[in-house]
Amino acid sequence: MAKRAKAVICREWNKPVVVEEVEIESPRRGEVMIKLAACGVCHSDLSATNGTIPLPPPLVLGHEGAGHVVEVGEGVSDFAVGDTVVVSWVAICGRCRYCVMGRPALCDNAQKAALTLPDGTRRIKDKSGKELNHFAGVAVMAEYATLPRENVVKIESTIPLDKAALVGCAVMTGVGAALNTAKVEAGSSCVVFGAGGIGLNVIQGCALAGAEKIIAIDTADKKLELAQQFGATHVINPKQEPNGDPVGKVMLMTGGGADYAFECIGMGSTIAQAYNSVRKGGTAVVVGVSKATDTVTLGAFMIPFLEKTLVGSMYGSARPSIDFPRLLNLYKAHRLKLDELVSATYKIEDVNQAFADMQMGVNARGVIVF
């Protein structure tokens, strides 16, 4: 049965988002409907409101959610009403070359489902009956969502859902960049550009891997304080460095360059700094999403002589059905910090305040609780 629900909608770029009542269609074959308990407020959602991620309005936001199954569609046998789930914003088909290669984060479905479900349909309508776009194909900044069963992962019912929701994006993306993409080695040195929600999770991913030196870089001292709570051993504020460039200090701290660098901001200039911060043969991982018009400038002559690797990390190279439970097991064992990530919770009506707090660097992570 279709559900009436409050949802956060971007109606126009560079304008405050609005909360409206919408209609969520019942699940079709192979789909489930979930009632959201919590949704993280991610910088990617903000980027969709200002055109950095150029998805056209009207757009229902949200991609980092957790809740309970309330309805299952025809042919769904592995989920039942009442199951506790975390949302994966990458729909995994299990059949394309990337899924078969064991790299489901690169699934061809992920390329299709930016505004709609993978089959190209929309399941949300506003009061006038107009269909609304689904951010990241999931649109979970709403009280209900209808999704392909491939977009949800069953978890233990005892996990607090305001914490579990974060595994669906920030934690998976950050920790996964360190453990899955870079495969950080014990005893290594790491530098992380940006100590927001993603950067903090890269930091704790490096700590989980046993990195000996973890350098956090950010222009906000409050974020650098948080970075130390999540495992950073050293911090740098670029504002205090010559020309605002921290690379020289990283070189001094690491004796010639870090083994791994992670760019979690999404700017061509800081991607270049990350690349320049690693030693010969080191690896620079780009996690942040830049503007479509941004570019990276690197000196071409030395590239073959340095043998550095520059690689992107899509969703922490996630395998959601494997990685989500593993991350939550680490949380249960008090080895993964989720409680500390949730700095503030908000009602859905306070979403603009949540975005404002995120921009001011007030929170490690803000979470909307339904």
C-alpha positions, 0 to 999 in steps of 0.5 A: 500500500502506498504511504504518505510521508514527509520528505526533504526535497531540493526544489531549486539549487542554492535555495533552502531545502523544503519538507513536504508530504509525498506519496511513496509507491508500494514495492513492485517485484523484487523490491521492499519498502522500509520505514526509516528510523534515521538518515545521516546528513552527508556533504553529498546531500548538500552538494546536490542542493548547490549543483556541485553534484549536478542532479536536477531538481526536484530531488528527494535527498538522502542516501545514508539510512537505516530502518525496518522493512514494512512491506515486501514485493513479489518474489522477495524471499530473503527479507520479511516485514520487521527486518532491520536493514541498512541502505546501500546507495549502490544497487548491485546487480550481481551479474555485470562484469564488475560484480563478477570481478568482486568489485560491486561498488562499480556495478553498472547499476550504480551508473544508472541509478542516480535519479531513479531506481535502476529500472529507470522508474520513480516511486515518489510523487508530490501532492500535485502528482508530479514524480520526484527524482531520487537522490543516489537512486534511494532518496531516504531522507524521508519517512519511507522509501521503496527500494530494490532488495539489492539496496538493503542489507539485513543487520542485527536488530540490537544495533542502534539505528542512528549509528547503523545508518552511518555505515551506509555511507560515511563509515563505509566510504571512509573506512573502506578507502583505507582497508579495501581500496588502499589496503593500508599496511600495519606500521605505515604512515598515512595523511588524510586531507579533510577531517569531516565525516568521511575523513574521520572514518578514513582516519579510523580505518587507518588506525584499524589497519595499524598505521603508525603515523596518521596525519590529519589536515584541515583548516578547522581546528575543531575538526583537527581535535575530532581527528585526534579522537578518531586516531590521528597522531599528528595534525596540520592546519594549512592556514599556518603553513607557507602559501597554505600548502601542507606538503612540505610539513608532511614530508618532514613528518614522514621522512620523505613522504607518506606511504598513503594519502587520502583526499576527502575534500573534493578539490583539484588542488588538494588532490595534487597535494595528496599526490605530492605528499606520498613517497616514491611508490606511494599511493594517493587515494581520491575519496572526495567528489570534486565539481565536474569542471575541476581539474588536477595539475601534476608535473608530468616529467617525474611521473614515471620516475616516482612510480606513485599510484593515484586511484579513486575510491568509489564507496570505499570499494564496498561489498555491502553484504559483507562489509556492513556486518563486519563494520557493525561487528567492529562497533559491537567490539568497541573497535569502531567509533560510531557513537562518537560520530553522532554529534547531534540529532535533528527532526526532519523539519530542522534539516536546514539547520543540520546543513548549516551546522555541517557547513560550520563544522559543528558536527562530526555527523548530524543525523535526522531521526524519524 
